[in-house]
Amino acid sequence: MTFAWYGHLKYVKSTPVYWAILISWGIAFFEYCLQVPANRIGFGHMTLPQLKVSQEIITMVVFSVFAVFYMRVQLTKNFFFASLCLVLAAYFIFKDAAAK
């Protein structure tokens, strides 16, 4: 979803908004075709909160690679701290499952 949501920003001045919408929806449709079955499979092995936290961590990793290599954005220490918060969220959300 990262590319569908943010990829068009690189060409914001040269691409009409309707093209950005159509292309983004096309990318999002393909990604949803993968995400929905993945959630259904994962729900058998993880709780709903665990699925959500896992998705957020994957999103943050994908977004950081996208931001650095495609959009040429420099990551800051605050981005690192936000990522650390997600790691802590994963620790706490999976802690209950590990105790069982």
C-alpha positions in Angstrom: 0.0 0.0 0.0 3.0 2.3 0.5 3.5 2.8 -3.2 -0.2 3.2 -3.9 -0.5 5.8 -1.2 2.7 7.8 -1.6 4.4 6.8 -5.0 2.5 9.4 -6.9 3.9 12.2 -4.8 7.2 12.0 -6.6 5.3 13.2 -9.8 2.8 15.5 -8.1 3.6 18.4 -10.4 3.6 16.5 -13.7 0.7 14.0 -13.2 -3.0 14.9 -13.1 -4.7 13.9 -9.9 -7.2 11.6 -11.7 -4.3 9.5 -13.1 -2.7 9.3 -9.7 -6.1 8.1 -8.3 -6.6 5.5 -11.0 -3.0 4.1 -10.8 -3.1 4.1 -7.0 -6.4 2.2 -6.9 -5.0 -0.3 -9.4 -2.0 -0.9 -7.2 -4.1 -1.1 -4.1 -6.5 -3.6 -5.6 -3.6 -6.0 -6.4 -2.2 -5.5 -2.9 -5.6 -6.2 -1.3 -5.8 -9.4 -3.4 -2.7 -10.5 -1.5 -3.5 -9.0 1.9 -7.0 -10.3 2.5 -6.0 -14.0 2.1 -2.9 -13.4 4.2 -5.0 -12.0 7.0 -7.4 -15.0 6.8 -4.5 -17.4 7.0 -2.8 -15.5 9.7 -5.9 -15.2 11.8 -5.7 -18.9 12.4 -2.3 -18.6 14.0 -2.4 -15.1 15.6 -4.9 -12.9 17.4 -6.4 -9.9 15.7 -4.2 -7.5 17.7 -1.1 -9.5 16.8 -2.0 -9.4 13.1 -2.4 -5.6 13.3 0.9 -5.0 15.1 2.7 -7.3 12.7 1.1 -5.4 9.7 2.3 -2.0 11.2 5.8 -3.3 11.6 5.9 -4.6 8.0 4.5 -1.3 6.8 7.1 0.7 8.7 9.9 -1.4 7.2 8.5 -1.2 3.7 7.9 2.6 4.1 11.5 3.2 5.3 12.9 1.4 2.3 10.5 3.3 0.0 11.3 6.6 1.6 15.0 6.2 1.4 15.5 4.6 -2.0 12.5 5.8 -4.0 11.6 9.2 -2.6 15.2 10.0 -1.5 14.1 11.1 2.0 16.7 10.9 4.8 15.5 9.1 7.9 15.8 10.9 11.2 16.3 9.8 14.8 12.6 10.4 15.4 11.8 7.8 12.7 14.1 5.4 14.6 12.3 6.1 17.9 8.9 5.6 16.2 10.1 2.3 14.9 11.3 1.4 18.4 7.8 2.1 19.7 6.5 -0.5 17.2 9.0 -3.0 18.4 7.9 -2.4 21.9 4.3 -2.8 20.8 5.1 -6.2 19.2 6.8 -7.2 22.4 3.8 -6.4 24.5 1.2 -7.8 22.1 3.0 -11.1 21.7 4.0 -11.4 25.4 0.7 -12.8 26.4 0.9 -15.5 23.7 4.4 -16.5 24.8 3.3 -16.9 28.4 0.6 -19.5 27.5 
